[in-house]
Amino acid sequence: MPSKHEAQLKRLNRIEGQVRGIRKMIEEGRYCVDVAQQIKAIRSALKEVGLSVLDGHLRTCVADAVRSRKQNQIDEKIGEVVTLVRSWE
């Protein structure tokens, strides 16, 4: 497995732990702002993983489509990226 994937999985494991921590905070009735700050941290971490995955997609799948010089493949890959980026807003 490429090291980039290993880093992504490691980050996702940390995020999973953070989510469990938030659950515990809510169960314990912790201060709302503290919980919200942890949620913000998780959203930021997920965004970084998503950007890392997108970067990999651009460098491999999209680049392969461009190298193929097949316009339908290029258009398809660009469309995937545009749809994904729109969904993040």
URCORWO-V824427 format. One record per backbone hydrogen bond with DSSP energy under -1.0 kcal/mol. NH is the residue of the N-H (numbers start at 1). CO is the residue of the C=O. E is the energy in kcal/mol with one decimal. If there is no record, write none. Layout:
((NH/CO/E) (NH/CO/E))
//
This chain:
((6/2/-1.9) (7/3/-2.4) (8/4/-2.3) (9/5/-2.7) (10/6/-2.4) (11/7/-2.3) (12/8/-2.5) (13/9/-2.2) (14/10/-1.8) (15/11/-2.4) (16/12/-2.6) (17/13/-1.9) (18/14/-2.2) (19/15/-2.5) (20/16/-2.0) (21/17/-2.1) (22/18/-2.2) (23/19/-2.3) (24/20/-2.1) (25/21/-2.4) (26/22/-2.6) (27/23/-2.6) (28/24/-2.2) (29/26/-1.2) (30/25/-2.8) (35/31/-1.8) (36/32/-2.8) (37/33/-2.3) (38/34/-1.7) (39/35/-2.3) (40/36/-2.4) (41/37/-2.0) (42/38/-2.1) (43/39/-2.6) (44/40/-2.2) (45/41/-2.2) (46/42/-2.9) (47/43/-2.2) (48/44/-2.0) (49/45/-2.0) (50/46/-2.8) (51/47/-2.6) (52/48/-2.1) (53/49/-2.5) (54/50/-2.6) (55/51/-2.7) (56/52/-2.1) (57/53/-2.3) (58/54/-2.8) (59/55/-2.3) (60/56/-1.5) (62/57/-2.4) (63/58/-1.1) (64/60/-2.9) (65/61/-2.0) (66/62/-2.4) (67/63/-2.6) (68/64/-1.7) (69/66/-1.1) (74/70/-2.2) (75/71/-3.0) (76/72/-2.0) (77/73/-2.4) (78/74/-2.6) (79/75/-2.5) (80/76/-2.1) (81/77/-2.0) (82/78/-2.6) (83/79/-2.5) (84/80/-2.3) (85/81/-2.8) (86/82/-2.4) (87/83/-1.7) (89/86/-1.2))
//
